[in-house]
Structure formats: structure tokens, C-alpha cells
Amino acid sequence: MFTRDCGDGVHFTDEPTGALNQANTREVLGLLTDLNREGQSILMVTHDLRAAARGNRVLYLEDGKICDELALEPYNEMEEKQRERDVSQWLSRLRW
């Protein structure tokens, strides 16, 4: 996991859940979600559908270009499984 806080601007994180077990994955995603709720912008690079589903805006990149975008409401744990299905369906339409 690589993460860098750039002050009041954007928090960059690259594959924050890449090598974590399920418990630690949920903890890291919870911390990032809390930071975002407090107003911190987060730019996350991930191949993890569950991590992507935590975002409010998901960009799909291919060959270095933005191919599509999915806008989501702010994360709500009660809707987690539906969000994951929505992101999965969106990615399937993109042939991911």
C-alpha cells in the first residue's frame, strides 16, 4: 500500500487493500471513508471492486485514458452490497 497525504488538497492512495486480509481491508476502507466524510478528497487507484464501490466517483481507465465514469451517492454501509453490484454491472458493460 502506498499512501500520501498532500495536506488540504488530495490524499493519494495506490492499492490500499492489495495485500491485506479481510479485517484489515475493512479497517483501511473505513478510515478512508471517514476521511472523505470529513471533507478530505481521496484519489485511489485500485483493482478491488469493493474498494472502488466506496467512492463517490469511479473512473475507468484503459491504456492511460479515461473511458467512462460512474457517479455514486456518498457511501452508506447499509447499501454496500447494492453498490458493489452496481459497480460490478457497470464494469461488466465496459468488458472489464
Backbone as JSON Lines, residues from 0, in Angstrom:
{"i":0,"aa":"M","n":[0.84,-1.17,0.0],"ca":[0.0,0.0,0.0],"c":[0.88,1.23,0.0]}
{"i":1,"aa":"F","n":[0.58,2.15,-0.87],"ca":[1.24,3.44,-0.87],"c":[0.17,4.48,-0.59]}
{"i":2,"aa":"T","n":[0.44,5.38,0.31],"ca":[-0.49,6.46,0.59],"c":[0.3,7.72,0.9]}
{"i":3,"aa":"R","n":[-0.23,8.82,0.45],"ca":[0.45,10.09,0.66],"c":[-0.58,11.17,0.92]}
{"i":4,"aa":"D","n":[-0.45,11.86,2.03],"ca":[-1.33,12.96,2.38],"c":[-0.71,14.25,1.87]}
{"i":5,"aa":"C","n":[-1.43,14.95,1.04],"ca":[-0.92,16.2,0.46],"c":[-1.56,17.41,1.13]}
{"i":6,"aa":"G","n":[-1.71,17.35,2.44],"ca":[-2.26,18.49,3.18],"c":[-3.75,18.63,2.95]}
{"i":7,"aa":"D","n":[-4.18,19.86,2.67],"ca":[-5.6,20.14,2.49],"c":[-6.11,19.78,1.11]}
{"i":8,"aa":"G","n":[-5.24,19.32,0.23],"ca":[-5.64,19.01,-1.13],"c":[-6.2,17.61,-1.27]}
{"i":9,"aa":"V","n":[-5.45,16.76,-1.9],"ca":[-5.9,15.41,-2.22],"c":[-5.03,14.39,-1.5]}
{"i":10,"aa":"H","n":[-5.64,13.33,-1.01],"ca":[-4.93,12.21,-0.41],"c":[-4.82,11.14,-1.48]}
{"i":11,"aa":"F","n":[-3.61,10.79,-1.89],"ca":[-3.38,9.79,-2.93],"c":[-3.12,8.44,-2.27]}
{"i":12,"aa":"T","n":[-3.76,7.39,-2.8],"ca":[-3.52,6.05,-2.28],"c":[-3.56,5.05,-3.43]}
{"i":13,"aa":"D","n":[-2.56,4.19,-3.47],"ca":[-2.41,3.22,-4.55],"c":[-2.58,1.81,-3.99]}
{"i":14,"aa":"E","n":[-3.61,1.12,-4.44],"ca":[-3.92,-0.24,-3.99],"c":[-3.88,-0.36,-2.47]}
{"i":15,"aa":"P","n":[-4.7,0.41,-1.76],"ca":[-4.63,0.41,-0.3],"c":[-5.01,-0.91,0.36]}
{"i":16,"aa":"T","n":[-5.68,-1.79,-0.37],"ca":[-6.1,-3.06,0.22],"c":[-5.41,-4.25,-0.44]}
{"i":17,"aa":"G","n":[-4.43,-4.0,-1.27],"ca":[-3.81,-5.02,-2.11],"c":[-3.31,-6.26,-1.39]}
{"i":18,"aa":"A","n":[-2.69,-6.14,-0.25],"ca":[-2.09,-7.3,0.42],"c":[-2.66,-7.5,1.82]}
{"i":19,"aa":"L","n":[-3.87,-7.05,2.03],"ca":[-4.46,-7.12,3.37],"c":[-5.48,-8.24,3.49]}
{"i":20,"aa":"N","n":[-5.63,-8.75,4.72],"ca":[-6.7,-9.72,4.96],"c":[-8.04,-8.97,5.05]}
{"i":21,"aa":"Q","n":[-9.14,-9.69,5.16],"ca":[-10.46,-9.06,5.13],"c":[-10.67,-8.05,6.25]}
{"i":22,"aa":"A","n":[-10.24,-8.39,7.45],"ca":[-10.44,-7.48,8.58],"c":[-9.68,-6.18,8.39]}
{"i":23,"aa":"N","n":[-8.42,-6.27,7.98],"ca":[-7.63,-5.06,7.77],"c":[-8.12,-4.27,6.56]}
{"i":24,"aa":"T","n":[-8.62,-4.97,5.53],"ca":[-9.19,-4.29,4.37],"c":[-10.37,-3.42,4.8]}
{"i":25,"aa":"R","n":[-11.27,-3.99,5.6],"ca":[-12.43,-3.22,6.07],"c":[-11.98,-2.03,6.92]}
{"i":26,"aa":"E","n":[-10.96,-2.22,7.74],"ca":[-10.48,-1.14,8.6],"c":[-9.89,0.01,7.76]}
{"i":27,"aa":"V","n":[-9.05,-0.33,6.79],"ca":[-8.45,0.71,5.93],"c":[-9.53,1.44,5.13]}
{"i":28,"aa":"L","n":[-10.46,0.69,4.55],"ca":[-11.54,1.34,3.79],"c":[-12.41,2.2,4.7]}
{"i":29,"aa":"G","n":[-12.62,1.75,5.93],"ca":[-13.37,2.56,6.89],"c":[-12.66,3.87,7.21]}
{"i":30,"aa":"L","n":[-11.33,3.81,7.39],"ca":[-10.56,5.03,7.67],"c":[-10.61,6.0,6.49]}
{"i":31,"aa":"L","n":[-10.46,5.47,5.27],"ca":[-10.52,6.34,4.09],"c":[-11.91,6.94,3.93]}
{"i":32,"aa":"T","n":[-12.95,6.14,4.19],"ca":[-14.32,6.64,4.11],"c":[-14.54,7.75,5.13]}
{"i":33,"aa":"D","n":[-14.06,7.55,6.35],"ca":[-14.2,8.58,7.38],"c":[-13.49,9.87,6.98]}
{"i":34,"aa":"L","n":[-12.27,9.75,6.45],"ca":[-11.54,10.94,5.99],"c":[-12.34,11.69,4.93]}
{"i":35,"aa":"N","n":[-12.93,10.93,4.01],"ca":[-13.7,11.55,2.95],"c":[-14.94,12.25,3.5]}
{"i":36,"aa":"R","n":[-15.61,11.64,4.46],"ca":[-16.79,12.27,5.09],"c":[-16.42,13.57,5.79]}
{"i":37,"aa":"E","n":[-15.18,13.64,6.26],"ca":[-14.7,14.85,6.94],"c":[-14.26,15.93,5.96]}
{"i":38,"aa":"G","n":[-14.37,15.64,4.66],"ca":[-14.05,16.63,3.65],"c":[-12.77,16.41,2.89]}
{"i":39,"aa":"Q","n":[-12.02,15.35,3.22],"ca":[-10.77,15.07,2.53],"c":[-11.04,14.41,1.19]}
{"i":40,"aa":"S","n":[-10.49,14.98,0.13],"ca":[-10.56,14.34,-1.19],"c":[-9.57,13.2,-1.24]}
{"i":41,"aa":"I","n":[-9.98,12.08,-1.83],"ca":[-9.12,10.9,-1.91],"c":[-9.1,10.41,-3.35]}
{"i":42,"aa":"L","n":[-7.9,10.23,-3.87],"ca":[-7.73,9.63,-5.18],"c":[-7.12,8.25,-4.95]}
{"i":43,"aa":"M","n":[-7.91,7.21,-5.26],"ca":[-7.48,5.84,-5.01],"c":[-7.34,5.1,-6.33]}
{"i":44,"aa":"V","n":[-6.22,4.43,-6.49],"ca":[-6.01,3.53,-7.63],"c":[-6.22,2.12,-7.09]}
{"i":45,"aa":"T","n":[-7.13,1.36,-7.72],"ca":[-7.4,0.03,-7.22],"c":[-7.94,-0.88,-8.31]}
{"i":46,"aa":"H","n":[-7.72,-2.17,-8.12],"ca":[-8.36,-3.2,-8.94],"c":[-9.41,-3.93,-8.12]}
{"i":47,"aa":"D","n":[-9.63,-3.48,-6.9],"ca":[-10.56,-4.1,-5.96],"c":[-11.94,-3.47,-6.09]}
{"i":48,"aa":"L","n":[-12.91,-4.25,-6.56],"ca":[-14.27,-3.75,-6.76],"c":[-14.85,-3.19,-5.47]}
{"i":49,"aa":"R","n":[-14.6,-3.86,-4.35],"ca":[-15.16,-3.39,-3.07],"c":[-14.57,-2.04,-2.66]}
{"i":50,"aa":"A","n":[-13.3,-1.87,-2.93],"ca":[-12.68,-0.58,-2.62],"c":[-13.25,0.51,-3.54]}
{"i":51,"aa":"A","n":[-13.38,0.21,-4.81],"ca":[-13.92,1.18,-5.76],"c":[-15.35,1.57,-5.39]}
{"i":52,"aa":"A","n":[-16.12,0.61,-4.88],"ca":[-17.52,0.87,-4.53],"c":[-17.66,1.85,-3.37]}
{"i":53,"aa":"R","n":[-16.59,2.11,-2.65],"ca":[-16.64,3.09,-1.56],"c":[-16.59,4.52,-2.09]}
{"i":54,"aa":"G","n":[-16.18,4.69,-3.33],"ca":[-16.01,6.03,-3.88],"c":[-17.32,6.69,-4.27]}
{"i":55,"aa":"N","n":[-17.27,8.0,-4.43],"ca":[-18.42,8.77,-4.93],"c":[-18.34,8.93,-6.44]}
{"i":56,"aa":"R","n":[-17.13,8.79,-6.95],"ca":[-16.89,8.93,-8.38],"c":[-15.85,7.89,-8.77]}
{"i":57,"aa":"V","n":[-16.21,7.02,-9.7],"ca":[-15.31,5.96,-10.13],"c":[-14.98,6.19,-11.59]}
{"i":58,"aa":"L","n":[-13.7,6.28,-11.87],"ca":[-13.24,6.45,-13.25],"c":[-12.64,5.15,-13.74]}
{"i":59,"aa":"Y","n":[-12.97,4.79,-14.97],"ca":[-12.4,3.59,-15.59],"c":[-11.35,4.04,-16.59]}
{"i":60,"aa":"L","n":[-10.11,3.6,-16.36],"ca":[-9.01,3.96,-17.24],"c":[-8.54,2.74,-18.02]}
{"i":61,"aa":"E","n":[-8.23,2.96,-19.27],"ca":[-7.67,1.91,-20.1],"c":[-6.62,2.54,-21.0]}
{"i":62,"aa":"D","n":[-5.45,1.96,-21.03],"ca":[-4.34,2.49,-21.83],"c":[-4.07,3.96,-21.53]}
{"i":63,"aa":"G","n":[-4.19,4.32,-20.25],"ca":[-3.89,5.67,-19.81],"c":[-4.95,6.72,-20.12]}
{"i":64,"aa":"K","n":[-6.13,6.28,-20.58],"ca":[-7.2,7.23,-20.92],"c":[-8.45,6.91,-20.11]}
{"i":65,"aa":"I","n":[-9.16,7.97,-19.72],"ca":[-10.44,7.79,-19.03],"c":[-11.47,7.37,-20.06]}
{"i":66,"aa":"C","n":[-12.02,6.17,-19.88],"ca":[-13.0,5.62,-20.83],"c":[-14.43,5.84,-20.38]}
{"i":67,"aa":"D","n":[-14.65,5.88,-19.07],"ca":[-16.0,6.05,-18.56],"c":[-15.94,6.48,-17.1]}
{"i":68,"aa":"E","n":[-17.09,6.89,-16.59],"ca":[-17.18,7.38,-15.22],"c":[-18.51,6.95,-14.63]}
{"i":69,"aa":"L","n":[-18.48,6.6,-13.36],"ca":[-19.68,6.23,-12.62],"c":[-19.79,7.13,-11.4]}
{"i":70,"aa":"A","n":[-20.9,7.85,-11.29],"ca":[-21.14,8.71,-10.13],"c":[-22.02,7.95,-9.14]}
{"i":71,"aa":"L","n":[-21.64,7.98,-7.88],"ca":[-22.38,7.3,-6.83],"c":[-22.71,8.28,-5.71]}
{"i":72,"aa":"E","n":[-23.76,7.99,-4.98],"ca":[-24.09,8.78,-3.79],"c":[-23.01,8.52,-2.73]}
{"i":73,"aa":"P","n":[-22.9,9.39,-1.74],"ca":[-21.93,9.13,-0.67],"c":[-22.17,7.74,-0.06]}
{"i":74,"aa":"Y","n":[-21.1,7.1,0.35],"ca":[-21.15,5.73,0.86],"c":[-22.05,5.6,2.08]}
{"i":75,"aa":"N","n":[-22.87,4.55,2.05],"ca":[-23.74,4.2,3.16],"c":[-23.6,2.69,3.36]}
{"i":76,"aa":"E","n":[-23.12,2.28,4.52],"ca":[-22.85,0.87,4.78],"c":[-24.07,-0.01,4.56]}
{"i":77,"aa":"M","n":[-25.26,0.52,4.8],"ca":[-26.48,-0.27,4.63],"c":[-26.73,-0.63,3.16]}
{"i":78,"aa":"E","n":[-26.11,0.11,2.25],"ca":[-26.3,-0.12,0.82],"c":[-25.06,-0.73,0.16]}
{"i":79,"aa":"E","n":[-24.15,-1.25,0.97],"ca":[-22.85,-1.72,0.48],"c":[-22.98,-2.79,-0.62]}
{"i":80,"aa":"K","n":[-23.78,-3.8,-0.39],"ca":[-23.9,-4.9,-1.37],"c":[-24.5,-4.41,-2.68]}
{"i":81,"aa":"Q","n":[-25.49,-3.5,-2.61],"ca":[-26.09,-2.96,-3.83],"c":[-25.08,-2.12,-4.59]}
{"i":82,"aa":"R","n":[-24.28,-1.34,-3.88],"ca":[-23.23,-0.54,-4.53],"c":[-22.24,-1.45,-5.26]}
{"i":83,"aa":"E","n":[-21.85,-2.54,-4.6],"ca":[-20.91,-3.47,-5.22],"c":[-21.53,-4.08,-6.48]}
{"i":84,"aa":"R","n":[-22.82,-4.42,-6.43],"ca":[-23.49,-4.94,-7.63],"c":[-23.53,-3.89,-8.73]}
{"i":85,"aa":"D","n":[-23.84,-2.64,-8.37],"ca":[-23.9,-1.56,-9.36],"c":[-22.54,-1.36,-10.04]}
{"i":86,"aa":"V","n":[-21.47,-1.34,-9.25],"ca":[-20.13,-1.16,-9.81],"c":[-19.77,-2.37,-10.67]}
{"i":87,"aa":"S","n":[-20.1,-3.56,-10.21],"ca":[-19.82,-4.77,-10.98],"c":[-20.54,-4.77,-12.33]}
{"i":88,"aa":"Q","n":[-21.81,-4.38,-12.33],"ca":[-22.58,-4.32,-13.58],"c":[-22.0,-3.27,-14.53]}
{"i":89,"aa":"W","n":[-21.61,-2.14,-13.97],"ca":[-21.01,-1.07,-14.78],"c":[-19.72,-1.57,-15.43]}
{"i":90,"aa":"L","n":[-18.87,-2.22,-14.62],"ca":[-17.62,-2.75,-15.15],"c":[-17.86,-3.84,-16.2]}
{"i":91,"aa":"S","n":[-18.89,-4.65,-15.99],"ca":[-19.22,-5.69,-16.98],"c":[-19.62,-5.08,-18.31]}
{"i":92,"aa":"R","n":[-20.36,-3.99,-18.27],"ca":[-20.74,-3.29,-19.51],"c":[-19.51,-2.75,-20.24]}
{"i":93,"aa":"L","n":[-18.47,-2.46,-19.46],"ca":[-17.22,-1.97,-20.05],"c":[-16.29,-3.11,-20.46]}
{"i":94,"aa":"R","n":[-16.73,-4.34,-20.24],"ca":[-15.97,-5.55,-20.56],"c":[-14.68,-5.65,-19.74]}
{"i":95,"aa":"W","n":[-14.78,-5.26,-18.47],"ca":[-13.63,-5.32,-17.57],"c":[-13.39,-6.72,-17.14]}
